[in-house]
Amino acid sequence: MSNYPPVHHQSKDIQKMIAVIKQYPFAMLVSAEKDLPFVTHIPIIYNEESGRLVAHIDKFNPQVSTLKNGAEVTVIFKGPDSYISPSVYSTTQLPTWNYIIVHITGTISLINDPETAKETMIAMTAFLEGENPKFVLEKENKRMEAAVNYIQAFDITITHWEGKFKLSQDKNKKDQALAKQALISYSKKIDTAFIEGIYDQSI
């Protein structure tokens, strides 16, 4: 009987998974209703104090109908990924793909109070602006006063963590290091070239 996913590609280190969530907060929110799946891509942040995920979604998004109190959802945070060519290794290997992914399962708690919803927007903006913010979202901001009526804020109580870190752990130390460099190099190169190309075509 085979084990899937391979144990050496799984991580139970919650701190490592939190690091991925913080670095790559643009996540996939996955829910379902009557066997119909819904997926929305939104920023979702981790609240250190509560240990919950916090987000908001457009009230007109059809997925909102699935986000009832106590409903179970999955959130997927995608880190860097890359094709790893056999030419990278010092030994004979086959082509593969390396990646860093975190899957979170949890239950929804809706935030319907407008003032509390505003606080989630302020907290998210503060997190995304970083340590040296160039913009601070004030609670009295008139644009937020209008926007809060068009969002559904919510948090997610985490019930299960799953880290999927496929990083050539089954290779020797030298090849692991070579695959690491390939992942770093490829991620930087492909993102820059792709973004420039998409902008050229779309704008």
C-alpha positions as CSV (number, residue, x, y, z in Angstrom):
1,M,0.0,0.0,0.0
2,S,1.5,3.3,-1.0
3,N,1.5,6.4,1.1
4,Y,0.2,9.6,-0.4
5,P,1.2,12.3,-0.1
6,P,4.8,11.2,0.7
7,V,5.7,11.9,4.4
8,H,8.9,13.7,3.4
9,H,6.8,16.3,1.5
10,Q,4.5,17.0,4.4
11,S,5.1,19.5,7.2
12,K,3.5,19.6,10.6
13,D,5.4,22.7,11.6
14,I,2.7,25.3,12.2
15,Q,5.2,28.2,12.5
16,K,6.5,27.4,9.0
17,M,3.0,27.3,7.6
18,I,2.2,30.7,9.3
19,A,5.3,32.1,7.7
20,V,3.9,31.0,4.3
21,I,0.5,32.6,5.1
22,K,2.2,35.9,6.0
23,Q,4.4,36.0,3.0
24,Y,1.8,34.9,0.5
25,P,-1.6,36.1,1.9
26,F,-3.4,36.1,-1.5
27,A,-5.3,32.9,-1.0
28,M,-8.0,30.7,-2.5
29,L,-11.1,30.4,-0.4
30,V,-12.9,27.1,-1.3
31,S,-16.4,26.2,-0.2
32,A,-19.3,24.2,-1.5
33,E,-23.1,24.1,-1.6
34,K,-25.2,21.1,-2.8
35,D,-22.0,19.6,-4.4
36,L,-21.3,22.8,-6.3
37,P,-17.8,24.2,-5.5
38,F,-17.1,27.9,-5.1
39,V,-13.6,29.4,-5.3
40,T,-12.6,33.0,-4.7
41,H,-9.1,34.6,-4.7
42,I,-8.8,37.1,-1.8
43,P,-6.2,38.3,0.7
44,I,-6.6,36.4,4.0
45,I,-4.5,37.3,7.0
46,Y,-3.5,35.4,10.1
47,N,-4.5,37.0,13.5
48,E,-1.7,36.2,15.9
49,E,-3.9,36.9,19.0
50,S,-6.9,34.8,18.1
51,G,-5.1,32.2,16.0
52,R,-7.8,32.7,13.3
53,L,-7.8,33.7,9.7
54,V,-9.5,37.0,8.9
55,A,-10.9,38.2,5.5
56,H,-13.7,39.9,3.8
57,I,-15.5,39.2,0.5
58,D,-17.8,41.2,-1.8
59,K,-21.4,40.7,-0.7
60,F,-22.5,40.2,-4.3
61,N,-20.1,37.3,-4.8
62,P,-22.3,34.1,-5.1
63,Q,-19.9,32.3,-2.8
64,V,-21.3,34.4,0.1
65,S,-24.4,32.1,0.2
66,T,-22.1,29.2,1.3
67,L,-20.4,31.2,4.1
68,K,-22.8,30.5,6.9
69,N,-21.8,30.4,10.5
70,G,-20.2,27.0,11.2
71,A,-19.8,26.2,7.5
72,E,-16.5,24.3,6.7
73,V,-14.1,25.9,4.2
74,T,-10.7,25.2,2.8
75,V,-8.1,28.0,2.3
76,I,-5.1,27.4,0.1
77,F,-2.0,29.6,0.3
78,K,0.4,29.1,-2.6
79,G,4.1,29.9,-2.1
80,P,6.8,29.7,-4.8
81,D,6.8,26.8,-7.3
82,S,9.0,25.8,-10.2
83,Y,9.7,23.1,-12.8
84,I,13.0,21.4,-11.8
85,S,14.9,20.2,-14.9
86,P,17.1,17.1,-14.5
87,S,19.9,19.3,-15.8
88,V,19.9,21.1,-12.4
89,Y,21.1,18.0,-10.5
90,S,24.5,16.5,-10.1
91,T,23.0,13.0,-10.3
92,T,20.7,11.4,-12.9
93,Q,17.1,12.3,-12.2
94,L,13.7,12.8,-13.9
95,P,11.9,16.1,-14.4
96,T,9.7,17.2,-11.5
97,W,8.0,20.2,-10.0
98,N,8.8,21.7,-6.6
99,Y,6.4,23.8,-4.6
100,I,5.3,25.2,-1.2
101,I,1.6,25.0,-0.4
102,V,-0.4,25.4,2.8
103,H,-4.0,24.0,3.1
104,I,-6.1,25.2,6.0
105,T,-9.4,23.7,6.9
106,G,-11.7,25.7,9.3
107,T,-15.2,26.9,10.1
108,I,-16.7,30.3,9.3
109,S,-17.8,32.9,11.8
110,L,-19.5,35.9,10.1
111,I,-18.8,39.4,11.2
112,N,-21.9,41.4,10.7
113,D,-21.3,44.4,12.9
114,P,-20.1,47.3,10.6
115,E,-17.6,48.7,13.1
116,T,-16.0,45.3,13.7
117,A,-15.9,44.8,9.9
118,K,-14.1,48.1,9.6
119,E,-11.5,46.9,12.1
120,T,-10.8,43.9,10.0
121,M,-10.2,46.1,7.0
122,I,-7.9,48.4,9.0
123,A,-6.0,45.3,10.3
124,M,-5.6,43.8,6.9
125,T,-4.4,47.1,5.4
126,A,-1.9,47.6,8.2
127,F,-0.5,44.1,7.7
128,L,-0.2,44.4,3.9
129,E,1.4,47.9,4.2
130,G,4.2,46.3,6.3
131,E,6.5,47.8,8.9
132,N,7.0,51.1,7.1
133,P,3.5,51.9,5.9
134,K,3.0,54.6,3.2
135,F,-0.7,54.5,3.8
136,V,-2.8,54.2,7.0
137,L,-6.5,53.3,6.7
138,E,-8.4,55.5,9.3
139,K,-11.7,54.3,10.7
140,E,-13.2,57.7,9.8
141,N,-12.3,57.3,6.1
142,K,-15.4,58.3,4.1
143,R,-14.7,55.8,1.4
144,M,-14.6,53.0,3.9
145,E,-17.9,54.2,5.4
146,A,-19.5,53.4,2.0
147,A,-17.4,50.3,1.2
148,V,-18.3,48.5,4.5
149,N,-21.9,48.1,3.3
150,Y,-20.7,46.0,0.3
151,I,-18.5,43.5,2.0
152,Q,-19.0,40.4,4.2
153,A,-16.3,40.2,6.8
154,F,-15.6,36.8,8.5
155,D,-13.0,34.9,10.3
156,I,-12.1,31.2,10.2
157,T,-11.4,29.0,13.2
158,I,-8.7,26.7,12.1
159,T,-9.4,23.0,12.6
160,H,-6.7,21.4,10.4
161,W,-3.2,22.5,9.1
162,E,-1.5,20.8,6.2
163,G,1.8,21.9,4.8
164,K,2.9,20.5,1.4
165,F,6.6,21.4,0.9
166,K,7.9,19.4,-2.1
167,L,11.6,20.5,-2.1
168,S,13.6,17.6,-3.4
169,Q,13.9,16.1,0.1
170,D,14.4,12.7,-1.4
171,K,17.6,13.8,-3.1
172,N,21.1,14.0,-1.7
173,K,22.2,17.3,0.0
174,K,24.0,18.7,-3.0
175,D,21.0,18.1,-5.3
176,Q,18.7,19.6,-2.7
177,A,20.8,22.8,-2.7
178,L,20.9,22.9,-6.5
179,A,17.1,22.5,-6.6
180,K,16.7,25.3,-4.0
181,Q,18.7,27.7,-6.2
182,A,16.7,26.6,-9.3
183,L,13.4,27.4,-7.4
184,I,14.7,30.8,-6.4
185,S,16.0,31.7,-9.8
186,Y,13.1,30.4,-11.8
187,S,10.5,32.1,-9.5
188,K,12.1,35.5,-9.9
189,K,12.7,35.2,-13.7
190,I,9.3,33.8,-14.7
191,D,7.3,36.3,-12.5
192,T,9.1,39.3,-13.9
193,A,8.8,38.2,-17.6
194,F,5.2,37.0,-17.2
195,I,4.0,40.2,-15.5
196,E,5.7,42.4,-18.1
197,G,4.1,40.3,-20.9
198,I,0.6,40.4,-19.3
199,Y,0.8,44.2,-18.8
200,D,1.9,44.7,-22.4
201,Q,-1.1,42.7,-23.6
202,S,-3.7,44.1,-21.2
203,I,-3.1,47.8,-20.9
